[in-house]
């Protein structure tokens, strides 16, 4: 298999992974609503969906037609960052269990989740996504995709995290539970 085909297969697997996560999220979201929860900032979800979809499409296009041969140290670093990003996201999904969704869902009166990686940082899932959005395109020589979508993701996350943390605090106990934890760095 050629390196390009292997890379496109990897992009396809990540795309399938994202689709399966959307199904899991929908199940969790329905459970949260049934338990009296509600969604916060639904207006940002179309932007998040577009960013994640276009990120994969842009990586395919750039890797296929405009790829740049990157130094091997950068490719290996990107592979490592992608694996770390995947591990962070899956640990966050596992730790949050039925409270994990791709939307911002609030379950009133539910205490903040402080186990797993949340013992050290506030947003391991978002840190994992940041690493993935940067690293996955670089594996295919798609540095423009990595740069543009990392910047766009940063802007969206800035808005999203602010809304999420405010809603979690309003629900109760978030700031007290996380006052000594960084958002992305312990």
matplotlib code that plots the C-alpha trace (Angstrom):
import matplotlib.pyplot as plt

x = [0.0, 1.4, 1.9, -0.9, -3.4, -2.3, -2.8, -6.2, -7.2, -6.2, -8.3, -11.2, -10.9, -10.8, -13.9, -15.7, -14.6, -16.1, -19.4, -19.5, -18.8, -21.8, -24.0, -22.7, -23.1, -26.8, -27.5, -25.9, -27.7, -31.1, -30.3, -29.3, -32.4, -34.5, -32.8, -33.7, -30.6, -30.4, -28.1, -26.2, -24.9, -26.5, -25.6, -22.0, -22.6, -23.0, -19.7, -18.1, -19.6, -18.4, -14.9, -14.5, -15.9, -14.0, -10.8, -10.9, -11.9, -9.1, -6.6, -7.6, -7.4, -4.1, -2.4, -3.6, -2.7, -0.5, 1.4, 4.7, 7.4, 8.0, 11.1, 10.9, 11.2, 8.0, 6.2, 7.2, 6.3, 2.9, 2.3, 3.0, 0.8, -2.0, -1.7, -1.6, -4.7, -6.6, -5.7, -6.7, -10.1, -10.8, -9.9, -12.2, -15.0, -14.5, -14.3, -17.4, -19.3, -23.0, -22.2, -19.9, -21.4, -20.2, -22.7, -22.6, -25.1, -25.8, -27.3, -28.5, -27.1, -24.8, -21.3, -18.4, -16.4, -13.1, -11.7, -9.4, -7.4, -9.8, -7.8, -5.1, -6.7, -10.1, -10.4, -8.5, -11.0, -10.4, -6.7, -6.9, -8.9, -6.3, -3.5, -5.5, -6.4, -2.8, -1.2, -3.4, -2.9, 0.9, 1.1, 0.1, 2.2, -0.9, 0.7, -1.8, -4.7, -3.0, -2.4, -5.8, -7.9, -5.8, -6.4, -10.1, -10.5, -8.7, -11.3, -14.2, -12.8, -12.3, -16.0, -17.1, -15.0, -16.2, -19.8, -19.3, -17.5, -20.1, -22.9, -21.2, -20.6, -24.2, -25.1, -23.0, -19.5, -17.4, -15.1, -14.5, -13.7, -11.3, -9.9, -6.4, -6.4, -5.3, -7.5, -4.9, -1.7, -1.5]
y = [0.0, 3.4, 6.0, 8.2, 5.3, 4.4, 8.0, 8.2, 5.0, 6.5, 9.6, 7.3, 5.5, 8.8, 9.8, 6.6, 7.0, 10.5, 9.2, 6.5, 9.1, 11.2, 8.1, 7.6, 11.3, 11.3, 8.3, 10.1, 13.4, 11.7, 10.1, 13.5, 15.2, 12.4, 13.0, 16.7, 18.0, 20.6, 21.8, 25.0, 27.1, 25.0, 27.7, 26.7, 23.1, 23.7, 25.5, 22.6, 20.0, 22.0, 22.4, 18.7, 17.7, 20.2, 19.4, 15.8, 16.9, 19.5, 16.9, 14.5, 17.3, 18.7, 15.3, 14.2, 17.2, 19.6, 17.5, 18.8, 16.4, 17.2, 16.4, 12.9, 14.3, 16.2, 13.2, 11.1, 13.8, 14.1, 10.4, 10.5, 13.6, 11.9, 8.8, 11.1, 13.0, 9.7, 8.5, 11.7, 11.7, 8.1, 8.5, 11.5, 9.6, 6.7, 8.8, 10.9, 7.8, 8.7, 12.4, 12.7, 14.4, 16.4, 19.1, 21.1, 19.3, 20.3, 18.0, 20.3, 19.5, 16.8, 17.2, 17.9, 15.0, 15.1, 11.6, 10.3, 13.0, 15.5, 15.3, 17.3, 19.3, 20.7, 19.7, 16.5, 15.9, 19.3, 18.9, 15.6, 17.3, 20.1, 17.5, 15.5, 18.5, 19.6, 16.2, 14.2, 16.5, 16.7, 12.9, 13.4, 16.5, 18.7, 21.5, 24.2, 22.1, 21.7, 25.4, 26.7, 24.2, 24.5, 28.3, 27.9, 25.2, 27.5, 30.3, 27.9, 26.3, 29.7, 30.4, 26.9, 26.5, 29.9, 29.0, 25.5, 26.5, 29.3, 26.8, 24.2, 26.8, 27.8, 24.2, 24.1, 23.5, 23.7, 26.5, 25.2, 21.7, 23.0, 26.2, 24.7, 22.9, 24.3, 24.0, 22.1, 21.9, 20.5]
z = [0.0, -0.9, 1.9, 0.4, 0.5, 4.0, 5.1, 3.4, 5.1, 8.4, 7.7, 6.9, 10.2, 12.1, 10.2, 11.1, 14.7, 14.8, 13.4, 16.1, 18.7, 17.4, 17.9, 21.4, 22.1, 20.9, 23.2, 26.2, 25.3, 25.3, 28.7, 30.2, 28.9, 30.3, 33.7, 33.6, 31.8, 29.1, 26.3, 26.5, 23.6, 20.8, 18.3, 18.3, 17.3, 13.5, 13.6, 15.4, 13.0, 10.0, 11.4, 12.1, 8.7, 6.7, 8.6, 7.3, 3.8, 3.7, 4.9, 2.0, -0.6, 0.6, 1.1, -2.3, -4.4, -2.4, 0.2, 1.4, 2.4, 6.1, 8.1, 9.6, 13.2, 12.6, 11.2, 14.1, 16.6, 14.9, 15.1, 18.8, 19.3, 17.5, 19.7, 22.8, 21.6, 21.0, 24.5, 26.1, 24.4, 25.1, 28.7, 29.0, 27.3, 29.6, 32.7, 31.9, 30.9, 30.1, 30.9, 27.8, 24.8, 21.9, 22.9, 26.1, 28.3, 31.9, 34.5, 37.3, 40.7, 39.4, 41.0, 38.6, 37.4, 39.2, 38.5, 35.8, 34.0, 35.5, 38.7, 36.9, 34.1, 33.3, 29.7, 28.7, 25.8, 24.3, 24.7, 22.8, 20.0, 19.8, 19.4, 16.8, 14.7, 14.5, 14.2, 11.8, 8.8, 9.4, 9.0, 5.4, 4.7, 5.0, 7.0, 5.7, 7.0, 10.3, 10.7, 9.4, 11.4, 14.5, 14.5, 13.8, 16.5, 19.0, 18.3, 18.6, 21.8, 23.4, 23.0, 23.8, 27.0, 28.3, 27.8, 29.2, 32.3, 33.1, 32.7, 34.9, 37.6, 37.4, 37.9, 41.0, 42.3, 39.1, 40.1, 43.6, 42.2, 39.5, 40.9, 41.2, 37.8, 34.5, 31.4, 29.4, 31.5, 35.0]

ax = plt.figure().add_subplot(projection="3d")
ax.plot(x, y, z, "-o")
ax.set_aspect("equal")
plt.show()
